[in-house]
């Protein structure tokens, strides 16, 4: 398995398709994170406007709890939005959240597992997770067909195990 940062490589080489979340799946959550942060600022400002002697405690509470929660939601979902699998004829380029992209040859996929919620996970011979994706992602049906062609034995084992 080699690492790939997405910028290197021949620009004429295009993936067959991409497996990723639909934008709406993470844009709504980003909006919720922003809403929490804005709410925290408004509530903190209202504490300051009241000029209570304990206002700074209220400001600290609003900004650290509600604002912090909003920031965590926003940046976590931002990371999820970057996750994708670029599918080529004989390999994948997998990016999981904030990690660097890595190239996974089809021959390295030793095991496939069907998980709850329509997820599929691929592992190498040492048991390390190579990729994980869900049925509700863009490109998932094409990815299933690709896996059936490129990893027929692993696909059959997964199907036989009740996946």
Buried (B, 14 or more C-beta within 10 A) or exposed (E): EEEBEEEEEEEEEEBEBBBBBEEEBBEEBBEBBBBBBEBBBEBBEEBEEEEEEEBEEBBEBBBEEBBBBBBEBBEBBBBBBBBBBBBBEEBBBBBBEEEEBBBBBBEBBBBBBBEEEEBBBBBBEEEEEBBBBBEEBBBBEBBBEBBBEBBEEBBEBBEEEEE
